[in-house]
Amino acid sequence: MSASTCGPSGRGHILYLATEDWFFRSHFLSVAQAAVAAGYTASVATRARDPAVADEIRAAGVALVPVDHLRSAGGLSAMGQARDYARLMGAARPDIVHLISARLCGLGGLAAKMAGVRRRVFAVTGLGALGAAEGPKAAAVRRAIGFALAGPLGGTGARFVFENRDDPALLGLTLTAGRDIVVGGAGVDPDAVSVAPLPPQPPLRLALIARMVRSKGVDVAVAAVGLARARGAQVELSLYGEPDRHNPQSFTDDELRAFSALPGVTWHGLTRDVGAAWRDHHAALVPSRGGEGLPRTLLEAAQHGRAILTTRTPGCRDFVRDGIEGFVTPPGEAGALARAILTLAADPARVAAMGAAARVRLSEGYTTKQVTAAFVALYDGMMRG
């Protein structure tokens, strides 16, 4: 790891730790920009694999420190990464370290303790497979993680940030008012886009924009559309996204091509024009199996005024109210999702009304302005403490 960051100036230096450059760009660059605008110096240590993304981060006034972080590393390898992060922090001397993801809260929390950085933001952006897992073993592991973050890895200088109100309880944590916060995911800017008219219906055109992994419910979406078509619905599904080569839950290219060969289903691969995708579709499918904080794709669908079909999982059920912004069904149940699809396919007026309601819903704490203001206020409070 290299520690060639901007030196501390102004109100203080914030060092962000993130797993991937693209994730930091899409979910936290706006937060870092707001911090810079407020007078902070910002840098991010992350895997930098896309020169264009790196340029965008630097252009926003955030120094980029490339690191070789492996999401699946464990044991001695994880301890080695913690020591590397500690050396980085020792060289950069940040006033605040902002740790993004449950895994980096653990590794980065240990590194901050080793480096003597007292002010730590634990930003738990979801619990992954552990959050969706059931049974006493999973519950015990979650509680152990929560104990470690609140105890030996935390301390009086630590603050917790969550994207839904279920994850703290799953970790056995009680948030402290005035210290810890729950934010509306990454936030989006409703004013940055105009709502395009809905395409003619039928058919009902659905889009799923996400990494092509099992936790996103890609297979459930495909099965539900198949059931709805078998019951007479004129419905089509577009899948936008790539496999995640580092995720054991990822679908393969062959599996995605097999989905795309089914009637009414098309896999388009990665899209860099989300707005164009939503212009061509009536509603979003976000059939998450759980473990997420608050999916950004859900907020982007609302930003473009599209109805949302999602599941009763943390984050998703926080934003979408069943029957208002869309429909909320049990995770993993293709039959229930198919019934929701049938309802929308038969009622274009309801599709439009739900899309309009979703866009209005964003103003209730889910805009970029609201989310970034909450983070800057958090940083300011930490610097005063």
C-alpha positions in Angstrom: 0.0 0.0 0.0 1.1 3.5 -0.7 0.3 6.5 1.6 0.6 9.3 -0.9 -2.5 11.2 0.3 -3.3 14.8 0.7 -2.1 16.1 4.0 -4.6 17.3 6.6 -5.8 20.8 6.3 -8.9 22.9 7.0 -11.4 21.2 9.3 -9.6 17.8 9.3 -8.6 14.9 7.1 -11.0 12.0 6.4 -9.7 8.7 5.1 -12.3 6.4 3.6 -11.6 2.7 3.3 -13.7 1.0 0.6 -13.5 -2.4 -1.1 -13.8 -1.3 -4.8 -13.4 2.0 -6.6 -16.7 1.7 -8.5 -18.6 1.1 -5.2 -17.0 4.2 -3.6 -17.8 6.2 -6.7 -21.4 5.2 -6.9 -22.2 5.2 -3.2 -19.9 7.5 -1.3 -18.2 9.9 -3.7 -21.0 12.4 -3.1 -20.4 12.2 0.6 -16.7 12.8 0.2 -17.4 15.8 -2.1 -19.7 17.3 0.5 -17.0 16.9 3.1 -14.5 18.6 0.8 -16.9 21.4 0.2 -17.3 21.8 4.0 -13.6 22.3 4.4 -12.3 18.7 5.0 -9.5 17.0 3.2 -10.6 13.6 1.8 -8.7 10.5 0.6 -9.9 7.0 -0.2 -7.9 3.7 0.0 -9.5 1.2 -2.3 -8.9 -1.3 -5.1 -8.4 0.8 -8.2 -9.1 -1.2 -11.3 -10.7 1.3 -13.7 -8.6 4.3 -14.7 -11.8 6.3 -15.7 -13.3 5.8 -12.2 -10.0 6.7 -10.6 -9.9 9.9 -12.6 -13.5 10.7 -11.6 -12.6 10.3 -7.9 -9.5 12.5 -8.2 -11.5 15.1 -10.2 -13.9 15.4 -7.3 -11.0 16.5 -5.0 -10.5 13.2 -3.3 -7.0 11.6 -3.2 -6.9 8.0 -4.3 -4.6 5.4 -2.6 -4.7 2.1 -4.5 -4.7 -1.0 -2.3 -4.8 -4.7 -2.9 -7.8 -5.5 -0.8 -9.4 -9.0 -1.3 -13.0 -9.2 -0.2 -12.7 -13.0 0.5 -9.4 -13.0 2.4 -9.5 -14.5 5.9 -7.2 -15.7 8.6 -3.6 -14.7 8.3 -4.3 -12.9 5.1 -6.9 -10.7 6.8 -4.5 -9.9 9.6 -1.9 -8.9 7.1 -4.4 -6.6 5.4 -5.2 -5.0 8.8 -1.5 -4.4 9.4 -1.2 -2.8 6.0 -4.1 -0.5 6.7 -2.5 0.4 10.1 0.7 1.4 8.3 -1.4 3.4 5.8 -3.2 5.2 8.6 0.1 5.9 10.4 1.5 7.6 7.3 -1.7 9.5 6.4 -2.5 10.5 9.9 -6.3 11.0 9.3 -8.5 12.8 11.9 -11.3 10.4 11.0 -11.4 7.0 9.3 -14.6 6.2 7.6 -14.9 2.4 7.1 -17.3 1.2 4.4 -18.8 -2.3 4.6 -19.1 -4.7 7.6 -15.9 -6.4 6.6 -13.8 -3.2 6.5 -15.4 -2.1 9.8 -13.7 -5.1 11.3 -10.4 -4.9 9.5 -10.3 -1.1 9.5 -11.4 -0.9 13.1 -8.5 -3.1 14.1 -6.1 -1.1 12.0 -7.3 2.2 13.4 -6.8 0.8 16.9 -3.3 -0.3 16.0 -2.5 3.1 14.4 -4.0 5.1 17.3 -6.8 6.7 15.2 -9.6 7.4 17.7 -12.4 8.8 15.5 -13.9 5.9 13.5 -17.0 5.8 11.4 -18.4 2.3 11.1 -20.6 2.5 8.0 -22.4 -0.9 7.8 -23.8 -0.9 4.2 -25.4 -4.3 4.7 -24.5 -7.7 6.3 -24.3 -9.8 3.1 -25.1 -13.5 3.4 -24.7 -13.3 7.1 -27.5 -10.9 7.4 -29.9 -13.1 5.4 -28.9 -16.3 7.1 -31.2 -17.8 9.7 -30.6 -20.0 12.7 -28.8 -19.8 16.0 -25.3 -20.1 14.6 -25.8 -17.1 12.3 -27.4 -15.1 15.1 -24.4 -15.8 17.4 -21.9 -14.7 14.7 -23.8 -11.5 14.2 -23.8 -10.8 17.9 -20.1 -11.5 18.1 -19.4 -9.0 15.3 -21.6 -6.4 17.0 -19.8 -6.9 20.3 -16.4 -6.5 18.7 -17.4 -3.3 16.9 -19.0 -1.7 19.9 -16.3 -3.0 22.3 -12.6 -3.6 21.4 -12.8 -2.1 17.9 -14.9 0.9 18.8 -14.6 3.1 21.8 -15.8 6.5 22.7 -14.6 8.0 19.4 -16.6 5.6 17.2 -19.9 6.3 15.5 -22.2 3.8 13.7 -24.0 4.5 10.4 -26.6 2.1 9.1 -28.8 2.2 6.0 -31.8 0.5 7.7 -33.1 0.0 11.2 -33.0 -3.8 11.2 -29.2 -4.3 10.9 -28.3 -2.7 14.3 -30.7 -5.1 16.0 -29.3 -8.1 14.1 -25.9 -7.2 15.5 -27.2 -6.7 19.0 -26.5 -2.9 18.9 -28.5 -0.1 20.3 -27.9 3.2 18.5 -27.3 6.3 20.5 -29.3 9.4 19.5 -27.1 12.3 18.6 -24.2 10.1 17.9 -25.1 7.2 15.6 -27.3 7.7 12.5 -29.4 5.8 10.0 -29.2 7.3 6.5 -31.3 6.8 3.3 -28.7 4.6 1.6 -26.4 6.4 -0.9 -29.1 8.9 -1.7 -30.0 10.2 -5.2 -30.7 13.6 -6.6 -34.3 13.7 -8.0 -33.6 17.1 -9.7 -30.8 15.6 -11.7 -33.1 13.7 -14.0 -36.5 14.3 -15.6 -39.1 11.6 -15.5 -39.6 10.1 -18.9 -43.1 9.1 -20.1 -43.9 5.4 -19.5 -43.7 3.2 -22.6 -46.9 1.9 -24.1 -48.4 -1.0 -22.2 -48.8 -4.0 -22.9 -46.4 -5.5 -22.5 -45.4 -4.6 -19.0 -41.6 -4.1 -19.1 -39.6 -4.9 -16.0 -35.9 -4.2 -15.4 -33.6 -5.7 -12.8 -30.3 -3.7 -12.6 -27.8 -5.2 -10.2 -24.8 -7.5 -10.0 -25.8 -10.9 -11.3 -25.6 -12.7 -8.0 -28.0 -15.0 -6.1 -28.5 -12.6 -3.3 -30.1 -10.1 -5.7 -32.8 -12.6 -6.5 -32.0 -12.8 -10.3 -33.3 -16.4 -10.5 -36.4 -15.5 -8.5 -37.2 -12.7 -11.0 -36.8 -15.0 -14.0 -39.0 -17.7 -12.4 -41.7 -15.1 -11.5 -41.8 -13.7 -15.0 -42.1 -17.2 -16.3 -45.1 -17.9 -14.0 -46.8 -14.6 -14.9 -46.4 -15.3 -18.6 -47.8 -18.8 -18.1 -50.9 -17.2 -16.5 -51.4 -14.9 -19.5 -49.6 -11.8 -18.6 -47.8 -9.9 -21.3 -44.6 -9.1 -19.5 -40.9 -8.8 -20.4 -37.9 -8.8 -18.1 -34.5 -7.1 -18.9 -31.5 -8.1 -16.8 -28.7 -5.4 -16.6 -25.5 -6.3 -14.8 -22.4 -8.5 -14.9 -21.4 -11.6 -12.9 -19.3 -10.8 -9.8 -16.2 -13.0 -10.4 -15.1 -12.6 -6.7 -18.5 -13.7 -5.3 -19.2 -17.4 -4.8 -22.9 -16.6 -5.3 -22.4 -15.2 -8.7 -24.2 -16.6 -11.7 -22.0 -17.6 -14.6 -22.1 -16.2 -18.1 -23.6 -19.6 -19.3 -26.3 -19.4 -16.7 -27.2 -15.9 -17.6 -27.3 -16.8 -21.3 -29.6 -19.7 -20.4 -31.9 -17.2 -18.6 -31.8 -15.0 -21.7 -32.9 -17.8 -23.9 -36.2 -18.1 -22.0 -39.3 -16.4 -23.4 -39.7 -12.8 -22.3 -36.2 -12.6 -20.7 -33.2 -10.7 -22.0 -29.8 -10.4 -20.4 -28.1 -7.1 -21.6 -24.9 -7.2 -19.6 -23.6 -4.1 -17.9 -25.3 -0.8 -18.7 -23.6 2.6 -18.1 -26.8 4.5 -19.0 -29.2 3.7 -16.2 -31.5 6.5 -17.3 -31.9 5.0 -20.8 -32.8 1.6 -19.2 -35.5 3.2 -17.0 -36.9 5.1 -19.9 -37.6 1.8 -21.7 -39.3 0.1 -18.7 -42.4 0.5 -16.5 -41.2 -0.9 -13.2 -38.2 -2.1 -11.3 -37.6 -5.6 -9.9 -35.5 -5.6 -6.7 -36.2 -9.2 -5.4 -33.4 -9.2 -2.8 -32.9 -12.2 -0.6 -31.5 -9.9 2.1 -28.2 -8.8 3.5 -28.3 -5.4 1.9 -28.3 -2.0 3.5 -30.6 -0.1 1.0 -30.1 -1.0 -2.6 -29.1 2.0 -4.7 -31.0 0.5 -7.7 -34.2 0.9 -5.8 -33.6 4.6 -5.2 -32.6 5.1 -8.9 -35.8 3.5 -10.0 -37.7 5.9 -7.8 -35.6 8.8 -9.1 -36.9 8.0 -12.6 -40.5 7.6 -11.4 -40.8 3.9 -11.8 -42.9 1.5 -9.6 -40.9 -1.0 -7.6 -41.5 -4.7 -6.9 -39.3 -5.8 -4.0 -39.1 -8.1 -1.0 -39.7 -7.9 2.7 -36.0 -7.6 3.6 -34.2 -4.9 5.6 -33.7 -1.7 3.6 -36.1 -2.7 0.8 -39.1 -2.7 3.1 -38.0 0.5 4.7 -38.4 2.4 1.5 -41.2 0.7 -0.4 -44.6 0.6 1.3 -46.7 -2.2 0.1 -49.4 -1.0 -2.3 -48.0 2.6 -2.4 -44.7 2.8 -4.2 -45.0 -0.8 -5.4 -45.5 -4.2 -3.9 -43.5 -6.0 -1.2 -43.3 -9.8 -1.3 -41.6 -12.5 0.8 -37.9 -13.1 -0.3 -37.3 -16.1 -2.5 -41.0 -16.6 -3.3 -41.4 -16.5 -7.1 -45.2 -17.2 -6.8 -45.9 -14.2 -4.7 -43.8 -12.0 -7.0 -45.6 -13.4 -10.0 -49.0 -12.4 -8.5 -47.6 -8.8 -8.0 -46.5 -8.8 -11.6 -50.0 -9.9 -12.8 -51.6 -7.1 -10.8 -49.4 -4.4 -12.5 -49.7 -6.0 -15.9 -53.5 -5.6 -15.6 -53.5 -2.0 -14.3 -51.3 0.6 -16.2 -52.8 3.4 -14.2 -51.6 1.8 -11.0 -48.1 1.4 -12.5 -48.0 5.2 -13.2 -49.4 6.1 -9.7 -46.9 3.9 -7.9 -44.0 5.4 -9.9 -45.1 8.9 -9.0 -45.4 7.9 -5.4 -41.9 6.4 -5.4 -40.4 9.7 -6.6 -42.1 11.6 -3.9 -40.9 9.2 -1.3 -37.3 10.2 -2.0 -37.8 13.5 -0.3 -38.3 11.7 3.1 -34.6 11.3 3.8 -33.3 9.6 0.6 -31.9 12.4 -1.4 -28.2 13.1 -1.9 -28.5 16.4 -0.2 -30.1 14.9 2.9 -27.7 12.0 3.1 -24.6 14.1 2.6 -25.7 16.7 5.1 -26.2 13.9 7.7 -22.6 12.7 7.1 -21.1 16.2 7.3 -23.0 16.8 10.6 -21.6 13.5 11.9 -18.0 14.5 11.0 -18.5 17.9 12.6 -19.8 16.4 15.8 -16.9 13.9 15.9 -14.3 16.7 15.5 -15.9 18.7 18.3 -15.8 15.6 20.6 
